[in-house]
Amino acid sequence: MQWNRRYYTPLISDKENAVAAWVYDRKKPAGWSTETLSESAALYLPMMGNEETIGVFVYHPNKKRKLTLEEENLLYSVARRLALSLERHFMDKRLQEAEKLKESERIHQTLLHSISHELKTPLTAIAGAASALLDAKNRDSPQFLDGIAGDLTVASDR
């Protein structure tokens, strides 16, 4: 196995990558020291959280001898605990994102309500004056027209 030291990412062959994908999809161990895809150079264990498959734990043995039951149990335990820890981390991240989205939506609604309120106040005065102008008996009254002009000036100053 080669390591890309810049990113600390293992570079594995297409064959090994296919084994990892098989393990991820089927949620079953495979590779070295198993009966499934045993020609692989490494042991691949599914990392199962409570809710989802988190990834694949890859163990590259130093020696080609079969694992003892204790060693195998230890690897399975490490993979399981790592999966649970990562799952908790991912769930915390999702919760933080959901809370940010909820707060953003609250701010959006508050802003929209405020803008709506600010627009309704002058529009109400304009609509009232327009309907009064449409009333035929008010059209000819100079006192009414002076009052409407004053109302519109006050509404536009806000």
CORMO-V787962 format. One record per residue. N is the residue number from 0. RES is the residue in one letter. PHI is phi as a letter, one per 20 degrees, with the letter a starting at -180 (999 if undefined). OMEGA is omega in radians with two decimals (NA if undefined). BURIAL is + if it has 24 or more other ideal C-beta (glycine too) atoms within 12 Angstrom, else -. Layout:
N_RES_PHI_OMEGA_BURIAL ; N_RES_PHI_OMEGA_BURIAL
//
This chain:
0_M_999_3.10_- ; 1_Q_d_3.12_- ; 2_W_d_3.03_- ; 3_N_e_-3.00_- ; 4_R_f_-3.12_- ; 5_R_f_-3.10_- ; 6_Y_d_-3.10_- ; 7_Y_l_-3.14_- ; 8_T_d_3.11_- ; 9_P_f_3.06_- ; 10_L_e_-3.09_- ; 11_I_d_-3.12_+ ; 12_S_f_3.10_- ; 13_D_f_3.13_- ; 14_K_f_3.14_- ; 15_E_f_3.10_+ ; 16_N_f_3.10_- ; 17_A_f_3.09_- ; 18_V_f_3.12_+ ; 19_A_f_3.12_+ ; 20_A_f_3.11_- ; 21_W_f_-3.14_- ; 22_V_f_-3.13_+ ; 23_Y_f_-3.09_+ ; 24_D_f_-3.03_- ; 25_R_e_3.10_- ; 26_K_l_3.13_- ; 27_K_c_3.09_- ; 28_P_f_3.11_+ ; 29_A_b_3.08_+ ; 30_G_o_-3.10_+ ; 31_W_g_3.07_+ ; 32_S_m_3.05_+ ; 33_T_c_3.09_+ ; 34_E_e_-3.12_- ; 35_T_d_3.14_- ; 36_L_l_-3.01_+ ; 37_S_f_3.11_- ; 38_E_f_-3.14_- ; 39_S_f_-3.12_+ ; 40_A_f_-3.06_+ ; 41_A_c_3.04_+ ; 42_L_e_-3.11_+ ; 43_Y_d_-3.13_+ ; 44_L_d_3.08_+ ; 45_P_f_3.08_+ ; 46_M_e_-3.04_+ ; 47_M_e_2.99_+ ; 48_G_e_3.10_- ; 49_N_f_-3.04_- ; 50_E_d_-3.01_- ; 51_E_b_3.03_- ; 52_T_e_-3.05_+ ; 53_I_e_-3.10_+ ; 54_G_r_-3.14_+ ; 55_V_c_3.07_+ ; 56_F_e_-3.09_+ ; 57_V_d_3.11_+ ; 58_Y_d_3.08_+ ; 59_H_d_-3.09_- ; 60_P_f_3.03_- ; 61_N_f_-3.13_- ; 62_K_d_-3.10_- ; 63_K_e_3.11_- ; 64_R_f_3.14_- ; 65_K_f_3.12_- ; 66_L_f_3.00_- ; 67_T_f_3.13_- ; 68_L_f_3.13_- ; 69_E_f_3.13_- ; 70_E_f_3.12_- ; 71_E_f_3.11_- ; 72_N_f_3.11_- ; 73_L_f_3.13_- ; 74_L_f_3.11_+ ; 75_Y_f_3.14_+ ; 76_S_f_3.12_- ; 77_V_f_3.14_- ; 78_A_f_-3.12_+ ; 79_R_f_-3.13_+ ; 80_R_f_3.09_- ; 81_L_f_3.12_+ ; 82_A_f_3.13_+ ; 83_L_f_3.12_- ; 84_S_f_3.12_- ; 85_L_f_3.12_+ ; 86_E_f_3.11_- ; 87_R_f_3.12_- ; 88_H_f_-3.13_- ; 89_F_f_3.12_- ; 90_M_f_3.07_- ; 91_D_f_3.11_- ; 92_K_f_3.12_- ; 93_R_f_3.12_- ; 94_L_f_3.10_- ; 95_Q_f_3.12_- ; 96_E_f_3.12_- ; 97_A_f_3.12_- ; 98_E_f_3.08_- ; 99_K_f_3.13_- ; 100_L_f_3.12_- ; 101_K_f_3.13_- ; 102_E_f_3.10_- ; 103_S_f_3.11_- ; 104_E_f_3.12_- ; 105_R_f_3.13_- ; 106_I_f_3.12_- ; 107_H_f_-3.14_- ; 108_Q_f_3.12_- ; 109_T_f_3.13_- ; 110_L_f_3.13_- ; 111_L_f_3.12_- ; 112_H_f_-3.14_- ; 113_S_f_3.13_- ; 114_I_f_3.13_- ; 115_S_f_3.14_- ; 116_H_f_-3.12_- ; 117_E_f_3.11_- ; 118_L_f_-3.08_- ; 119_K_f_-3.05_- ; 120_T_f_3.13_- ; 121_P_f_3.14_- ; 122_L_f_3.11_- ; 123_T_f_3.12_- ; 124_A_f_3.13_+ ; 125_I_f_-3.14_- ; 126_A_f_3.12_- ; 127_G_f_3.13_- ; 128_A_f_-3.13_+ ; 129_A_f_3.14_- ; 130_S_f_3.10_- ; 131_A_f_3.10_- ; 132_L_f_3.13_- ; 133_L_f_3.11_- ; 134_D_f_-3.02_- ; 135_A_f_-3.07_- ; 136_K_f_3.13_- ; 137_N_e_-3.05_- ; 138_R_g_-3.04_- ; 139_D_e_-3.08_- ; 140_S_e_-3.14_- ; 141_P_f_3.12_- ; 142_Q_f_3.13_- ; 143_F_f_-3.12_- ; 144_L_f_3.08_- ; 145_D_f_3.12_- ; 146_G_f_3.12_- ; 147_I_f_-3.14_+ ; 148_A_f_3.11_- ; 149_G_f_3.12_- ; 150_D_f_-3.12_+ ; 151_L_f_3.13_+ ; 152_T_f_3.13_- ; 153_V_f_-3.12_- ; 154_A_f_-3.11_- ; 155_S_f_3.09_- ; 156_D_f_-3.07_- ; 157_R_f_NA_-
//
